[in-house]
Amino acid sequence: MAAKKTTSLERMLERVETLDAPTLAGLAQRLARERGLFERVFNVLQEGLLVVDSDGEIAYANAAAHRLLGLKPDDATAPTLWRVVPGLRASLAPALESANPVTRELALSYPEPRTVRLHLVPFEAEAARPRRFAIILSDITREKLDTDQRIESERVSSIVLLAAGVAHELGNPLNSLTIHLQVVERRLKKLRGLDKKDAAALSDSIRVCSDEVSRLDGIISNFLGAIRPSPPDLADTLLTEVLTEILSFQQRELADRGITVEVEGMDALPLVLADRNQLKQVFFNLIKNAAEAMAPGGQLVIRAGCYDDHVTLAFADNGSGIKPEDMARLFEPYHTTKPAGHGLGMMVVQRIMRAHGGLIGVESKTGQGTVVTLQFPQKHRRVKLLQ
C-alpha cells in the first residue's frame, strides 16, 4: 500500500514542540488564513453542511445550514441537532451505530416549511475522540413540489382524456334527440282534431325536453372547452378596455343583485400580450363568481397595479368567502359549492393565465370575502410559454 502523502503544514505540526515563538506565530497565522478560506468556501455553498457527533452536538454549521434549520450564530450554548430537529435521532440511530452513509428526506416546519434531503457520511474513526459525521442538507422543496404537480397533472390528464371521449360520444345522441324533437314539434302543429289542452301539454313537454337537451349540450361544450383550450392568439391588449367591455356586459346582472363595482388604478396601464377573447372569459368568470358570493348590497373592488415586469388586477369582494377545505380544491375540475355550478370556471381561468405566462393567486376568509389576483407579464418582458 502506498504511503500517505503529508503536507508541509502537517509535517510542521508533527514537530510543533520544537518550534520557536516566531515560527509558532507564523504557523498560527497560516492556520487562521486557511481556516478563513475554508469558512468562505463552505459559506458560499447552497447546501447546508454540519459536523456532528453521535450525541448530536453540532461542532460546525455553515451559513446554509443556519438558514435551513433556523440556527442562531450568537447562541450562548450550541444546540444539539436532536433538539433542532425533533425525531431525527430515532431515524438516524441505525446509521450512527453502524457508521454507514444514509439518506433521508425531512419535512421541516421551522423557520419556514421546507422539504430537505439529508445525507449523513461518517468520518474515519479517530483515537480517543468520539466518532463524528458530516451531514449535507439540500433544499428540495421546489423539486418536490414540481414532482407532486407533475404526478397530479398526469393523473388529471388521464381522467380528463377518458371523460373527453365520453363527452364526445354523448354529443351524437344529443344531436339526434334535438332533431327528432324538432320533427315531433312540427308534426304536432300539423295535427288536426287534437284537443287544444292536450296539444299545449305536449308542446310544453317537448319544450322541456329541448331545454334539457340544450342544457346538456352546454355542459359538454363547457367541458370540452375547458380540457382542450385553444392556444392564445397574443396581440397588444389594454386590460382596461377588455375589463370595461365585460363590466358593461354584466352591468344589468350586477344591478339586479344590488352590487356596486369600484375600479381603481386603471389609468395609464401598459400594454400586455394577450388573447382578448380569452381574457373576457377570465374576467367574466371572476366577476360572476364574486357576484354570486355576495348578498344584495355587496361591493366588488377591482384594483390595478403596475410593476417593472408585470401588471396585476385584483378582484376583491365582501362576500361569503371560501372555506379552507374548498380552497385546496379550488382549481379542480367539477369541484363546486354552487347548486347549479359545473365546477369548471376556475380551472379555465387558471389554464388561460398559465397560457399567457401569468399567475393567479387567491386569498379568502370565510364570512369576510375573497381576493383573486391576476398577474400578467408586461409586453417588454420576454416570456416563453410552456405547454
DOTORVO-155332 format. One line per 3 residues: number of its first residue (from 1); for each residue x, y, z of N, C-alpha, C. Coordinates in steps of 0.1 Angstrom, whole numbers, always signed. Layout:
N
NUM) X/Y/Z/X/Y/Z/X/Y/Z  ...
This chain:
387
1) +9/-12/+0/+0/+0/+0/+9/+12/+0  +6/+22/-8/+14/+34/-9/+12/+42/+3  +23/+48/+7/+23/+57/+19/+15/+69/+17
4) +8/+73/+28/+0/+85/+27/+9/+98/+26  +6/+106/+16/+14/+119/+15/+11/+129/+26  +20/+135/+31/+18/+146/+41/+22/+159/+36
7) +14/+169/+40/+17/+183/+35/+28/+189/+44  +33/+200/+40/+44/+207/+48/+38/+212/+61  +25/+216/+60/+18/+221/+73/+17/+209/+83
10) +13/+197/+78/+12/+186/+87/+26/+182/+92  +36/+183/+84/+50/+179/+89/+54/+189/+100  +50/+202/+98/+54/+212/+108/+46/+210/+121
13) +33/+206/+120/+26/+203/+132/+31/+191/+140  +37/+182/+133/+43/+170/+140/+54/+174/+149  +61/+185/+146/+73/+189/+154/+70/+203/+160
16) +57/+205/+163/+54/+218/+168/+61/+221/+182  +64/+211/+190/+70/+214/+202/+85/+219/+201  +91/+217/+189/+104/+221/+187/+105/+235/+181
19) +94/+241/+177/+94/+254/+170/+96/+265/+180  +102/+276/+175/+104/+288/+183/+92/+297/+182  +92/+307/+190/+80/+316/+191/+76/+323/+177
22) +86/+329/+170/+82/+335/+157/+76/+325/+147  +82/+313/+147/+77/+302/+138/+63/+298/+142  +61/+297/+155/+47/+293/+160/+37/+304/+157
25) +41/+317/+158/+32/+328/+154/+29/+327/+139  +39/+325/+131/+36/+324/+117/+27/+312/+113  +29/+301/+121/+21/+289/+119/+6/+292/+122
28) +4/+299/+134/-9/+302/+138/-16/+311/+128  -9/+321/+122/-15/+330/+112/-18/+322/+99  -10/+312/+96/-13/+304/+84/-25/+296/+86
31) -26/+290/+98/-38/+282/+101/-50/+290/+101  -49/+303/+106/-61/+312/+107/-65/+315/+92  -55/+318/+83/-59/+321/+70/-65/+309/+63
34) -60/+297/+65/-66/+286/+58/-80/+283/+64  -82/+285/+77/-95/+283/+83/-105/+293/+77  -100/+305/+75/-109/+316/+70/-113/+312/+55
37) -103/+307/+48/-106/+303/+34/-116/+292/+33  -115/+282/+42/-124/+271/+42/-138/+276/+46  -138/+285/+56/-151/+291/+60/-158/+298/+49
40) -151/+306/+41/-157/+313/+30/-162/+303/+19  -154/+293/+17/-158/+283/+7/-171/+276/+11  -171/+271/+24/-183/+264/+29/-195/+273/+29
43) -193/+286/+32/-205/+295/+33/-211/+300/+20  -204/+298/+9/-210/+301/-4/-217/+289/-9  -216/+277/-3/-224/+266/-8/-239/+268/-5
46) -247/+263/-15/-261/+264/-13/-266/+253/-4  -259/+242/-3/-262/+231/+6/-258/+234/+20  -266/+230/+30/-262/+231/+44/-251/+220/+47
49) -242/+224/+55/-231/+215/+59/-230/+215/+74  -231/+203/+81/-230/+202/+95/-219/+192/+99  -212/+194/+110/-204/+183/+116/-209/+181/+130
52) -213/+168/+132/-219/+165/+145/-213/+152/+150  -215/+149/+163/-210/+136/+169/-223/+128/+171  -221/+116/+176/-232/+106/+178/-242/+111/+188
55) -239/+121/+196/-248/+127/+205/-256/+139/+199  -253/+142/+187/-260/+153/+180/-254/+166/+183  -242/+167/+190/-236/+180/+193/-231/+186/+180
58) -234/+198/+177/-230/+205/+164/-217/+211/+166  -206/+206/+159/-193/+211/+160/-191/+222/+150  -198/+222/+139/-197/+232/+128/-210/+232/+120
61) -214/+244/+116/-225/+246/+107/-223/+257/+98  -224/+256/+85/-221/+267/+75/-234/+276/+75  -233/+286/+67/-244/+296/+66/-257/+290/+61
64) -256/+281/+51/-268/+275/+46/-275/+266/+56  -267/+259/+64/-273/+251/+75/-280/+260/+85  -274/+271/+88/-281/+280/+98/-294/+285/+92
67) -294/+288/+79/-306/+293/+72/-317/+282/+72  -313/+270/+68/-323/+259/+67/-329/+254/+80  -321/+254/+90/-325/+249/+103/-329/+260/+113
70) -327/+272/+110/-330/+283/+119/-321/+284/+130  -308/+280/+128/-298/+282/+139/-294/+296/+140  -291/+300/+152/-287/+314/+155/-272/+314/+158
73) -264/+321/+151/-249/+321/+153/-245/+327/+167  -254/+335/+173/-250/+341/+185/-255/+334/+198  -260/+321/+196/-265/+313/+207/-253/+311/+217
76) -256/+313/+230/-246/+311/+240/-242/+296/+241  -251/+287/+240/-248/+273/+240/-252/+267/+227  -243/+259/+221/-246/+253/+208/-257/+242/+210
79) -268/+243/+203/-279/+233/+204/-275/+220/+197  -281/+210/+202/-279/+197/+196/-288/+196/+184  -284/+188/+174/-292/+186/+162/-305/+179/+166
82) -305/+171/+176/-317/+164/+180/-328/+173/+186  -323/+184/+192/-333/+194/+197/-337/+203/+186  -329/+206/+176/-333/+215/+165/-343/+208/+156
85) -340/+195/+154/-349/+187/+145/-355/+175/+153  -365/+177/+161/-370/+166/+170/-374/+154/+161  -371/+142/+166/-375/+130/+159/-364/+125/+150
88) -354/+133/+147/-344/+129/+137/-335/+118/+143  -332/+119/+156/-323/+109/+162/-327/+95/+160  -340/+92/+162/-345/+79/+160/-344/+74/+146
91) -345/+83/+136/-344/+79/+122/-330/+76/+119  -320/+83/+125/-306/+81/+121/-299/+72/+130  -305/+67/+141/-299/+58/+150/-292/+46/+144
94) -298/+38/+135/-291/+27/+129/-278/+31/+122  -278/+43/+115/-267/+47/+107/-256/+52/+117  -260/+58/+128/-250/+63/+138/-243/+51/+145
97) -250/+41/+147/-244/+29/+153/-235/+21/+144  -239/+20/+131/-232/+12/+121/-221/+20/+114  -222/+33/+115/-213/+43/+108/-214/+41/+93
100) -226/+39/+88/-228/+38/+74/-234/+50/+68  -231/+54/+56/-238/+66/+50/-253/+63/+49  -261/+73/+50/-276/+72/+49/-282/+85/+43
103) -293/+83/+37/-300/+95/+31/-315/+95/+36  -319/+106/+40/-333/+108/+45/-339/+121/+39  -352/+121/+38/-360/+133/+34/-368/+138/+45
106) -367/+151/+48/-374/+156/+60/-383/+167/+56  -394/+168/+63/-404/+179/+61/-402/+189/+73  -395/+200/+71/-393/+209/+82/-404/+220/+83
109) -407/+224/+94/-417/+235/+96/-411/+248/+101  -399/+247/+106/-392/+259/+111/-378/+260/+105  -374/+272/+101/-380/+285/+103/-391/+288/+93
112) -392/+280/+83/-403/+280/+73/-405/+266/+67  -417/+263/+62/-420/+250/+56/-410/+247/+45  -403/+236/+46/-393/+232/+36/-393/+216/+35
115) -389/+211/+24/-386/+197/+23/-371/+196/+20  -364/+189/+29/-349/+188/+28/-345/+174/+27  -334/+172/+18/-328/+159/+17/-315/+159/+26
118) -314/+149/+35/-303/+149/+44/-294/+137/+40  -281/+139/+39/-272/+129/+36/-261/+128/+47  -260/+117/+54/-251/+116/+65/-239/+107/+61
121) -227/+112/+63/-215/+104/+60/-206/+104/+72  -201/+93/+77/-192/+92/+88/-178/+96/+85  -171/+103/+94/-157/+105/+92/-149/+92/+97
124) -137/+91/+93/-129/+80/+98/-127/+81/+113  -128/+70/+120/-126/+69/+134/-113/+75/+138  -113/+83/+149/-100/+89/+154/-99/+84/+168
127) -86/+80/+172/-83/+75/+185/-87/+86/+196  -93/+81/+207/-96/+90/+218/-106/+101/+215  -113/+100/+204/-123/+110/+201/-136/+104/+196
130) -147/+109/+200/-160/+103/+196/-161/+104/+181  -168/+94/+175/-170/+94/+160/-178/+107/+156  -174/+113/+145/-181/+124/+140/-186/+121/+126
133) -196/+129/+123/-203/+127/+110/-205/+140/+103  -204/+140/+90/-207/+151/+81/-222/+150/+76  -230/+160/+77/-244/+160/+73/-245/+171/+62
136) -250/+167/+51/-252/+176/+39/-267/+177/+38  -272/+190/+38/-287/+193/+37/-289/+200/+24  -298/+194/+16/-302/+200/+3/-317/+204/+3
139) -320/+216/+0/-334/+221/-1/-340/+216/-14  -349/+207/-13/-356/+201/-24/-371/+205/-25  -374/+216/-18/-388/+220/-17/-394/+222/-31
142) -387/+229/-40/-392/+232/-53/-392/+219/-62  -382/+211/-60/-382/+198/-67/-393/+189/-63  -396/+188/-50/-407/+180/-45/-420/+185/-50
145) -422/+199/-50/-434/+205/-55/-436/+202/-69  -426/+203/-77/-427/+201/-92/-431/+186/-94  -425/+177/-87/-428/+163/-88/-443/+160/-85
148) -447/+166/-74/-461/+164/-70/-471/+170/-80  -467/+182/-85/-476/+188/-95/-476/+179/-108  -464/+174/-112/-464/+166/-124/-472/+153/-123
151) -471/+147/-111/-479/+135/-108/-494/+138/-109  -498/+149/-102/-512/+153/-102/-517/+157/-116  -508/+164/-124/-512/+167/-137/-514/+155/-146
154) -505/+145/-145/-507/+133/-152/-520/+125/-148  -523/+126/-135/-535/+119/-131/-547/+126/-136  -547/+139/-135/-559/+147/-140/-560/+145/-156
157) -548/+145/-163/-549/+144/-177/-555/+130/-182  -551/+120/-175/-557/+107/-178/-572/+106/-176  -576/+112/-165/-591/+113/-162/-598/+121/-173
160) -592/+133/-176/-598/+142/-185/-599/+136/-199  -588/+129/-203/-589/+123/-217/-600/+113/-218  -602/+105/-207/-612/+95/-207/-626/+102/-208
163) -627/+112/-199/-640/+120/-199/-643/+127/-212  -632/+131/-219/-634/+138/-231/-640/+129/-242  -635/+116/-242/-641/+107/-251/-655/+104/-248
166) -659/+103/-235/-673/+100/-232/-681/+112/-236  -676/+125/-233/-684/+137/-237/-686/+138/-252  -676/+134/-259/-678/+134/-274/-688/+124/-279
169) -688/+113/-273/-698/+102/-277/-712/+107/-273  -713/+114/-262/-727/+119/-258/-732/+129/-267  -723/+136/-274/-728/+147/-283/-736/+142/-294
172) -733/+130/-300/-740/+124/-311/-755/+121/-308  -758/+114/-297/-772/+112/-294/-780/+124/-290  -773/+134/-284/-780/+147/-281/-784/+154/-294
175) -775/+154/-304/-779/+160/-317/-791/+153/-323  -791/+139/-322/-802/+132/-327/-815/+135/-320  -814/+136/-306/-826/+140/-299/-831/+153/-303
178) -822/+163/-305/-827/+176/-309/-834/+176/-322  -829/+169/-332/-835/+168/-345/-849/+161/-344  -850/+150/-337/-863/+143/-335/-873/+151/-328
181) -869/+159/-318/-878/+167/-310/-884/+178/-320  -875/+184/-328/-880/+194/-338/-890/+188/-348  -887/+175/-352/-897/+168/-361/-910/+166/-354
184) -910/+161/-342/-922/+159/-334/-930/+172/-332  -923/+183/-329/-930/+196/-327/-936/+201/-340  -930/+199/-352/-936/+203/-364/-948/+195/-368
187) -947/+182/-366/-959/+173/-369/-970/+176/-359  -967/+179/-347/-977/+182/-337/-986/+194/-341  -979/+204/-347/-986/+216/-352/-995/+213/-364
190) -992/+203/-371/-1000/+200/-383/-1012/+191/-380  -1011/+184/-368/-1022/+175/-365/-1035/+183/-363  -1046/+177/-368/-1059/+184/-366/-1068/+174/-357
193) -1077/+180/-351/-1086/+173/-343/-1081/+170/-329  -1069/+175/-326/-1063/+172/-313/-1068/+183/-303  -1072/+179/-292/-1077/+188/-282/-1066/+199/-279
196) -1070/+211/-278/-1061/+222/-276/-1053/+220/-263  -1060/+216/-252/-1054/+214/-239/-1043/+203/-240  -1046/+192/-247/-1036/+182/-249/-1024/+186/-257
199) -1027/+194/-268/-1017/+199/-277/-1007/+208/-269  -1013/+217/-260/-1005/+226/-252/-996/+218/-243  -1002/+208/-237/-994/+199/-227/-982/+192/-234
202) -985/+187/-246/-974/+181/-254/-964/+191/-258  -968/+203/-262/-958/+213/-266/-949/+217/-254  -955/+218/-242/-947/+221/-230/-937/+210/-228
205) -941/+197/-229/-932/+186/-227/-921/+186/-237  -924/+189/-249/-913/+190/-259/-904/+201/-256  -909/+212/-252/-901/+224/-249/-892/+220/-237
208) -897/+214/-227/-889/+210/-215/-877/+200/-220  -881/+191/-228/-871/+181/-233/-860/+189/-241  -864/+198/-250/-855/+206/-258/-846/+214/-249
211) -852/+220/-239/-843/+228/-229/-833/+220/-222  -837/+208/-218/-828/+199/-211/-817/+194/-220  -820/+191/-233/-810/+187/-243/-800/+198/-245
214) -805/+211/-246/-797/+222/-248/-787/+224/-236  -793/+222/-224/-785/+223/-211/-774/+213/-211  -777/+201/-215/-767/+190/-215/-756/+193/-225
217) -761/+199/-237/-751/+202/-248/-742/+213/-243  -748/+223/-235/-739/+234/-230/-729/+228/-220  -733/+219/-211/-724/+213/-202/-712/+206/-209
220) -715/+199/-219/-705/+192/-227/-696/+202/-234  -702/+213/-240/-693/+223/-246/-684/+229/-237  -689/+233/-225/-681/+239/-214/-669/+230/-211
223) -673/+217/-209/-663/+207/-205/-652/+206/-216  -656/+204/-228/-646/+203/-239/-638/+215/-241  -644/+227/-239/-636/+239/-239/-626/+241/-228
226) -629/+235/-217/-620/+236/-205/-609/+226/-206  -611/+214/-212/-600/+205/-212/-592/+206/-225  -597/+212/-235/-590/+214/-248/-589/+229/-252
229) -584/+237/-243/-583/+251/-246/-574/+254/-258  -579/+263/-267/-571/+267/-278/-559/+276/-274  -548/+275/-280/-536/+284/-277/-540/+299/-278
232) -535/+308/-270/-539/+322/-271/-534/+328/-283  -542/+336/-289/-538/+345/-301/-533/+358/-295  -520/+359/-292/-515/+370/-285/-514/+383/-294
235) -518/+394/-288/-517/+407/-295/-517/+418/-285  -513/+430/-289/-512/+441/-279/-526/+443/-274  -527/+443/-261/-540/+444/-254/-540/+454/-242
238) -550/+462/-241/-552/+471/-229/-562/+464/-220  -557/+460/-208/-566/+453/-199/-578/+462/-195  -576/+475/-195/-587/+485/-192/-598/+483/-202
241) -595/+482/-215/-606/+481/-225/-614/+468/-223  -607/+457/-221/-613/+444/-220/-622/+444/-208  -617/+449/-196/-625/+449/-184/-637/+458/-185
244) -635/+470/-192/-647/+479/-193/-658/+472/-202  -654/+465/-212/-663/+458/-220/-671/+447/-213  -664/+440/-204/-671/+429/-197/-680/+435/-186
247) -675/+446/-179/-684/+452/-169/-697/+458/-175  -696/+463/-187/-707/+468/-194/-717/+457/-198  -711/+446/-202/-720/+434/-205/-727/+428/-193
250) -720/+429/-181/-726/+423/-169/-733/+434/-160  -734/+446/-165/-739/+457/-157/-754/+454/-152  -762/+448/-161/-776/+446/-158/-777/+435/-146
253) -769/+425/-148/-770/+414/-138/-765/+419/-124  -754/+427/-124/-749/+433/-112/-759/+442/-105  -765/+450/-114/-775/+460/-108/-787/+452/-102
256) -792/+442/-109/-803/+434/-104/-799/+428/-90  -787/+425/-88/-783/+419/-75/-779/+430/-65  -780/+443/-69/-777/+453/-60/-762/+454/-56
259) -753/+450/-66/-739/+450/-63/-732/+462/-70  -724/+469/-62/-717/+481/-68/-703/+476/-71  -697/+482/-81/-683/+479/-86/-675/+492/-86
262) -663/+491/-80/-654/+502/-80/-641/+497/-87  -636/+506/-96/-624/+502/-104/-613/+513/-100  -602/+508/-96/-591/+517/-91/-578/+514/-98
265) -571/+525/-101/-557/+524/-106/-556/+520/-121  -566/+522/-129/-566/+517/-143/-560/+527/-152  -557/+539/-147/-551/+549/-156/-537/+545/-161
268) -534/+547/-174/-521/+545/-179/-515/+531/-177  -523/+521/-178/-517/+508/-177/-510/+504/-189  -498/+498/-189/-491/+494/-201/-498/+483/-209
271) -494/+481/-221/-499/+470/-229/-494/+457/-224  -502/+447/-226/-497/+433/-224/-501/+425/-236  -493/+414/-238/-496/+405/-249/-507/+395/-244
274) -518/+395/-251/-529/+386/-246/-539/+383/-257  -547/+373/-254/-558/+370/-263/-571/+376/-257  -576/+386/-265/-587/+394/-260/-599/+386/-255
277) -603/+376/-264/-615/+368/-261/-613/+359/-249  -600/+354/-247/-598/+345/-236/-598/+354/-223  -593/+366/-224/-593/+375/-212/-608/+378/-208
280) -616/+380/-218/-630/+382/-215/-636/+371/-207  -632/+359/-210/-637/+347/-203/-632/+347/-189  -619/+351/-187/-614/+351/-173/-621/+362/-165
283) -622/+374/-170/-629/+385/-163/-644/+381/-160  -650/+376/-170/-665/+372/-168/-666/+362/-157  -658/+351/-157/-659/+341/-147/-656/+347/-133
286) -646/+355/-131/-643/+360/-118/-653/+370/-113  -659/+379/-122/-669/+388/-117/-682/+381/-114  -685/+371/-122/-697/+363/-119/-696/+355/-106
289) -684/+349/-103/-682/+342/-91/-683/+352/-79  -677/+364/-80/-678/+374/-69/-692/+378/-67  -700/+380/-77/-714/+384/-76/-722/+374/-69
292) -720/+361/-73/-728/+350/-67/-724/+348/-52  -712/+352/-48/-708/+350/-34/-713/+361/-25  -718/+372/-31/-722/+383/-22/-737/+384/-21
295) -742/+390/-10/-756/+393/-7/-759/+406/-14  -772/+409/-16/-776/+422/-22/-770/+433/-14  -764/+443/-21/-757/+454/-15/-742/+452/-14
298) -737/+441/-19/-723/+438/-19/-715/+447/-27  -702/+447/-25/-693/+456/-32/-681/+448/-38  -678/+450/-51/-667/+444/-58/-657/+455/-61
301) -645/+454/-56/-634/+464/-59/-624/+458/-68  -621/+464/-79/-611/+459/-89/-599/+469/-89  -588/+464/-84/-576/+473/-83/-565/+469/-93
304) -559/+478/-100/-549/+475/-109/-535/+480/-103  -525/+473/-106/-511/+477/-102/-501/+475/-113  -491/+483/-114/-481/+482/-124/-467/+482/-118
307) -459/+472/-122/-446/+470/-116/-436/+468/-128  -423/+467/-125/-413/+466/-135/-416/+456/-146  -420/+444/-141/-421/+432/-150/-435/+428/-152
310) -444/+432/-144/-458/+427/-146/-469/+437/-142  -481/+434/-146/-493/+442/-143/-502/+432/-135  -509/+438/-125/-518/+430/-117/-532/+436/-117
313) -541/+427/-116/-555/+430/-114/-560/+422/-102  -566/+429/-92/-571/+422/-80/-586/+424/-79  -593/+413/-78/-608/+414/-77/-611/+410/-63
316) -616/+420/-55/-619/+419/-41/-634/+420/-38  -640/+410/-33/-654/+411/-29/-655/+409/-14  -667/+413/-9/-670/+412/+5/-681/+402/+7
319) -679/+391/+0/-689/+380/+1/-687/+370/+12  -692/+358/+10/-692/+348/+20/-678/+341/+22  -669/+344/+12/-656/+338/+14/-656/+323/+10
322) -644/+317/+10/-642/+303/+6/-637/+295/+19  -643/+284/+22/-639/+276/+33/-625/+270/+30  -617/+268/+41/-604/+263/+39/-604/+250/+32
325) -613/+241/+35/-614/+228/+28/-617/+229/+13  -624/+240/+9/-627/+242/-5/-615/+249/-12  -607/+257/-5/-596/+264/-11/-586/+254/-17
328) -584/+243/-11/-574/+233/-16/-579/+227/-29  -592/+227/-32/-597/+221/-44/-603/+231/-54  -599/+244/-52/-605/+255/-60/-603/+253/-75
331) -592/+248/-79/-589/+246/-94/-592/+232/-99  -597/+224/-91/-600/+210/-95/-613/+210/-104  -613/+202/-115/-625/+202/-123/-636/+195/-116
334) -648/+201/-118/-661/+196/-112/-662/+198/-97  -653/+205/-91/-655/+208/-77/-662/+222/-76  -674/+222/-71/-682/+234/-70/-690/+234/-57
337) -693/+246/-51/-702/+247/-40/-715/+253/-44  -717/+255/-57/-729/+261/-62/-739/+250/-66  -752/+252/-63/-761/+242/-67/-762/+239/-82
340) -761/+250/-89/-761/+249/-104/-748/+251/-111  -737/+250/-103/-724/+252/-109/-719/+239/-116  -710/+241/-126/-704/+230/-133/-690/+227/-128
343) -684/+236/-120/-671/+234/-114/-659/+235/-124  -661/+242/-135/-650/+243/-145/-645/+257/-146  -652/+267/-140/-648/+281/-142/-634/+285/-138
346) -630/+281/-125/-617/+285/-120/-606/+277/-127  -609/+264/-131/-599/+256/-138/-596/+263/-152  -607/+268/-159/-605/+275/-171/-597/+288/-169
349) -600/+295/-159/-592/+308/-156/-577/+304/-153  -575/+294/-146/-561/+291/-143/-553/+287/-156  -560/+279/-164/-553/+274/-177/-551/+286/-186
352) -560/+295/-187/-558/+307/-195/-546/+315/-190  -546/+318/-177/-535/+326/-171/-521/+319/-174  -521/+306/-172/-508/+299/-174/-504/+300/-189
355) -514/+299/-198/-510/+300/-212/-505/+314/-216  -509/+324/-208/-504/+338/-210/-491/+341/-203  -486/+331/-196/-473/+333/-189/-476/+340/-176
358) -489/+340/-171/-493/+348/-159/-495/+339/-148  -499/+345/-137/-502/+338/-124/-515/+342/-119  -521/+333/-110/-533/+336/-103/-531/+333/-89
361) -536/+342/-80/-535/+339/-65/-548/+342/-59  -552/+334/-49/-565/+336/-42/-562/+337/-27  -568/+347/-21/-568/+348/-6/-583/+350/-2
364) -587/+343/+9/-601/+343/+13/-602/+341/+28  -612/+347/+33/-616/+345/+47/-631/+343/+48  -635/+332/+54/-649/+328/+55/-656/+339/+62
367) -667/+344/+55/-676/+354/+61/-671/+368/+58  -659/+370/+53/-653/+383/+50/-651/+387/+36  -648/+377/+27/-647/+379/+13/-635/+372/+7
370) -633/+375/-6/-622/+368/-13/-615/+378/-22  -602/+377/-24/-594/+385/-33/-587/+375/-43  -590/+377/-56/-584/+370/-66/-574/+379/-74
373) -562/+376/-74/-552/+385/-81/-546/+378/-93  -547/+385/-104/-541/+381/-117/-529/+389/-120  -518/+381/-124/-505/+388/-127/-502/+385/-141
376) -500/+396/-149/-497/+394/-163/-483/+400/-166  -475/+393/-174/-462/+399/-177/-463/+410/-187  -455/+421/-184/-456/+432/-193/-451/+428/-207
379) -455/+436/-217/-451/+433/-231/-436/+432/-233  -429/+441/-227/-414/+441/-229/-407/+429/-223  -414/+422/-214/-408/+410/-208/-409/+398/-217
382) -398/+392/-220/-398/+381/-229/-403/+368/-221  -414/+362/-226/-420/+351/-219/-420/+339/-229  -416/+328/-224/-416/+315/-231/-428/+307/-226
385) -438/+305/-234/-450/+298/-230/-447/+283/-230  -448/+276/-218/-446/+262/-217/-459/+254/-218  -459/+244/-226/-471/+235/-227/-472/+227/-214
